[in-house]
Every structure is written in C-alpha cells, then in structure tokens.
Amino acid sequence: MIETDILIIGAGPTGLFAVFEAGLLKLKCHLIDGLPQPGGQLTELYPKKPIFDIPGYPSVNAGELVDNLMEQIKQFQPGFTLNEVAEKIQKLDDGTFIVTTNKGTEHKAKAVAIAGGLGIFEPRKPLLKDIEFYEQDDRGVEYFVKDPEKFRDKKIVISGGGDSALDWTIFLSNVASEVTLVHRRNEFRGALDSVEKVQELKQQGKIKLITEAEVIGFNGSERITAVDIQVGTARQNVECDYFIPLFGLTPKLGPIANWGLEIEKNAIKVNNALDYQTNIEGIYAIGDVNTYPGKLKLILCGFHEATLMCQSVYNRINPGKKYVLKYTTVSGIDGFDGSRKEAEKAVVKAIE
C-alpha cells in the first residue's frame, strides 16, 4: 500500500503545483492520473500551444509549463500512479482515506485533493464497425502512444488533424517502418512548425499523407492487417499493424461522481470562502473540477486554490500547531532530497 500525506487525484498543472505548496509545509504528496504521463490536458491535447495568462510568462507553451512544474516539484519527490483511475474511496475511523484504483493499487492518505481538471479523459473513438474487438489484447487499435518502441519497425496509420496527430506522425517517422497520416481536411489545426515538418517528411518520402479522407473499416480476422480509407468517391486499402485515431479526449467525472460528493453540473461543489473542501471533511477539490460562486476555470486560479488547500491540510494534520508563513525569498526551500535553495546572503563589509 502506498502511504502519503496528501493524495492528489489528477496530475495536471493544479495537481502538480499543489505538490510544491505541500512541500513547503513538509507534506508528502502522491498523484494518481488516468493518463500515462503527468500534465493533464496540457500534455495530452495541446502541448505546443502557447498560454498567455501565466504570471511572469508573457507566453509559455503548455508542454514547457508542465516541464517547468515537474522541475519545480522534483526536490519534493512526489510519487506517481499513472495510467490508473481512482475508483473507490473509504474513510477510516481515524479520518484517513484509502483510495483504490481500477487496477487495484491501494493508497492511504491523511487528506485527498481532487485536481482532476475536467475529469477523466477518454479518447474520442471513431464510429467504426468492430473497433471494440480491435481495441483489446493488442489487436491493432491504440488511442495512446505509451511506449513508442512498441511501434518499432511496424506499419502505422494515424488519423487526426491536431497537435497529437502531427507530433506522433513526426516522432514515429523515425521509429516505424511506415507511417501514414489520414485527415478529413487539407488544413491542420496544429503548431505551424509541426505542420511544416509533416509537409517536409511527406516530400522526403518518409511518411504518406492522405487528406480529405477517413478510415472507414478494418481488415484482419485476429488483428488488424489493413484499413480501408475513403478518399472522395474512391477507396484505398492501406496495410498496417496499428491504427492510432487521435481525435482528442472527452472529459468525464468518472467514478468520483459516486463518492458521495455534492455535484453540480458535472463539477464538485466546494467551500471557496475557506479552503476548497468538499462536503466530506478531508476531501478537497481544486482546479477546473470544482465549482463555487464566481468560479473561473483558469490555471492561475487553480494555483491559488492549491495553495489554500495545502494550508488547510497542514492545519488538519497538525491541530493546534501554528504555522508561520515565511516567504521563500527569506526562508529558502528545503527539498526532501536534501537539496537547499536560498537567496545569496548579503555581504557585511565596512566601507573605509
């Protein structure tokens, strides 16, 4: 069983920043996320898109922001349970919680912070006959690229027109034996440099690009051997080992909706006047997953909520113990890994 002070459900920007604020209070954190890597929708949906409302950054790419947050919290040594969904929760007599994932991993925590963004992200699946069959047991349909080496020297068909489809087409062009990108339009909604790189790879013959087209069916009795593609009024048959549809993700609150929390319009109601605690003592909700009067779904608001949540958890875990807030410019930062960050000391020297 994994034990921690604060169990954070959701490894998006709000959940990651909560690790930093908790670390300043000497509280350990562990994070659960259904995606195979930290970052939430920033990593999964638009890693190369710029964000303009993060204080101190006139512009920062979403992926870069996640990288910076991961670097910022590294010294506090958070644990991660990735590619698993928090499914069940049990509150014990001593006020602690046991949270179990869909894969049976158990976590014990003194407090739970739900930072699930818009919820669990499920892939948007194309409406194709027998797709459920090919999703199972490595039969050829994959919605995430968890391990690129799985596609080493394989024939891949990717479908989609956004950043994920472009990025993985570029990456897998150096891994797979053959990559075909299929998109319904000629235009792509993605970073300009990615679009230009795909165009360059096409001209070099390193990938195949089929536009104004869509995959309409599969070939193969036991696993995929090829896909059928509709191109205008014509059809093409393209041999492949894997079909990767990248049409974005659909957010859902998931099993958390059954935890007895007060829900309003697919969001968790919290006490914003104090600490973003839910109707169950010891369970908090921060970031886009919560709702309260005047709620704004902005990353910077999630950072604020995470800060106040951590202060509340500290007081809950240490009743009667007063915490004196010190600015990091004065106190510095002591990491759980033994590292120390602090401002340079002023030099005392007389002027003769």
Secondary structure, 3 states (H helix, E strand, C coil): CEEEEEEEECCCHHHHHHHHHHHHCCCCEEEEECCCCCCHHHHHCCCCCEECCECCECCEEHHHHHHHHHHHHHHHCCEEEECCCEEEEEECCCCCEEEEECCCCEEEEEEEEECCCCCEEEECCCCCCCHHHHHCCCCCECCCCCCHHHHCCCEEEEECCCHHHHHHHHHHCCCCCEEEEEECCCCCCCCHHHHHHHHHHHHCCCCEEEECEEEEEEECCCCCCEEEEEECCEEEEEECCEEEECCCEEEECHHHHHCCCCEECCEEECECCCCCECCCCCEEECHHHEECCCCCCCHHHHHHHHHHHHHHHHHHHCCCCCCCCCCHHHHCEECCCCCEECCCCCCCCCCC
